[in-house]
Amino acid sequence: MSWMPVGADQWGRLRYSGATKAPNARITSRQRRLGVLLRTVFIACLVVVIFHVSMPQSSTIWTAYEAPGDLIRLVLGLAVGIWIGIQLFIVPKDAGAYRTWLYLGLAAVPFLVICVVGIW
């Protein structure tokens, strides 16, 4: 006698067969464009905030060598900013990603725009 319940061998096949896909997997071109626009604005604002925060506390960038903390913050900020900037050019692959960026963008882009305006 086995310890598995009756029909348990079917669970794996149902999960990986594609039977669990959402019935509304397609999105309109307007949703796709708005998702890309909100994603672009979000990433661009994030890069601006990261570069602003990573700048040295003194007036010029050349004084970053005076304090090790400023230099570390500058290098890490540049690395993260470049990595996020590269992500700007990698487009989402499926409709769910566009839908996620649409909803996330509607919530996060106003906050980031306020942050960018506030730090400037």
C-alpha positions as CSV (number, residue, x, y, z in Angstrom):
1,M,0.0,0.0,0.0
2,S,1.3,3.5,-0.9
3,W,1.2,6.5,1.3
4,M,0.2,8.8,-1.7
5,P,-3.4,9.7,-2.0
6,V,-5.4,8.4,-5.0
7,G,-4.8,10.5,-8.1
8,A,-1.7,12.2,-6.8
9,D,0.2,11.2,-9.9
10,Q,-2.0,13.5,-11.9
11,W,-1.0,16.6,-10.0
12,G,2.4,17.0,-11.6
13,R,1.0,16.6,-15.1
14,L,-1.7,19.2,-14.5
15,R,0.7,21.7,-13.1
16,Y,3.2,21.5,-16.0
17,S,0.9,20.8,-18.9
18,G,-0.2,24.4,-19.4
19,A,-3.7,23.8,-18.1
20,T,-3.2,26.4,-15.4
21,K,-2.6,29.3,-17.7
22,A,-4.8,32.3,-17.2
23,P,-7.8,32.4,-19.6
24,N,-7.2,36.2,-20.3
25,A,-3.5,35.9,-21.3
26,R,-3.7,38.5,-24.0
27,I,-3.5,42.3,-23.5
28,T,-4.4,45.2,-25.7
29,S,-1.9,47.3,-27.5
30,R,-2.9,50.3,-25.4
31,Q,-2.1,48.3,-22.2
32,R,1.2,47.2,-23.7
33,R,2.2,50.7,-24.6
34,L,1.2,52.1,-21.3
35,G,3.1,49.3,-19.5
36,V,6.3,50.1,-21.5
37,L,5.9,53.8,-20.8
38,L,5.4,53.4,-17.1
39,R,8.3,50.9,-16.9
40,T,10.6,53.4,-18.8
41,V,9.6,56.3,-16.5
42,F,10.0,54.1,-13.4
43,I,13.5,52.9,-14.4
44,A,14.7,56.3,-15.6
45,C,13.5,58.0,-12.3
46,L,15.2,55.2,-10.3
47,V,18.5,55.8,-12.1
48,V,18.3,59.5,-11.4
49,V,17.7,58.9,-7.7
50,I,20.5,56.4,-7.5
51,F,23.0,58.7,-9.2
52,H,22.0,61.6,-7.0
53,V,22.3,59.6,-3.8
54,S,25.6,58.1,-4.8
55,M,27.3,61.5,-5.5
56,P,29.9,62.6,-2.9
57,Q,28.8,65.0,-0.2
58,S,31.1,67.7,-1.2
59,S,30.7,70.0,-4.2
60,T,32.7,68.2,-6.8
61,I,33.1,64.6,-7.9
62,W,36.9,64.8,-7.6
63,T,36.7,65.1,-3.8
64,A,35.3,61.5,-3.6
65,Y,38.9,60.3,-3.1
66,E,39.3,62.2,0.2
67,A,36.8,60.0,2.1
68,P,36.7,56.2,1.6
69,G,32.9,56.2,2.3
70,D,32.3,58.7,-0.6
71,L,34.4,56.6,-3.0
72,I,32.6,53.4,-2.1
73,R,29.2,55.0,-2.4
74,L,30.2,56.5,-5.8
75,V,31.4,53.2,-7.2
76,L,28.4,51.2,-5.9
77,G,26.0,53.8,-7.1
78,L,27.6,53.8,-10.6
79,A,27.5,50.0,-10.8
80,V,23.9,49.7,-9.7
81,G,22.8,52.7,-11.9
82,I,24.5,51.1,-15.0
83,W,22.9,47.7,-14.2
84,I,19.4,49.2,-13.9
85,G,20.0,51.3,-17.0
86,I,20.8,48.2,-18.9
87,Q,17.5,46.7,-17.7
88,L,15.8,49.6,-19.4
89,F,16.6,48.0,-22.8
90,I,15.5,44.5,-21.9
91,V,11.8,44.4,-22.8
92,P,9.3,42.1,-21.0
93,K,8.6,38.8,-22.8
94,D,5.0,38.0,-21.9
95,A,1.6,39.6,-21.4
96,G,1.7,39.1,-17.6
97,A,4.9,41.1,-17.4
98,Y,3.3,44.0,-19.2
99,R,0.3,43.8,-17.0
100,T,2.5,43.8,-13.9
101,W,4.4,46.8,-15.0
102,L,1.1,48.6,-15.8
103,Y,-0.2,48.0,-12.2
104,L,3.2,48.6,-10.6
105,G,3.8,51.7,-12.6
106,L,0.5,53.2,-11.8
107,A,1.4,52.9,-8.1
108,A,5.1,53.6,-8.1
109,V,5.8,56.2,-10.8
110,P,4.0,59.1,-9.0
111,F,6.0,58.4,-5.9
112,L,9.3,58.3,-7.8
113,V,8.5,61.4,-9.7
114,I,7.8,63.2,-6.4
115,C,11.2,61.9,-5.1
116,V,13.0,63.1,-8.2
117,V,11.4,66.6,-7.9
118,G,12.1,66.6,-4.2
119,I,15.8,65.9,-4.5
120,W,16.4,68.3,-7.3
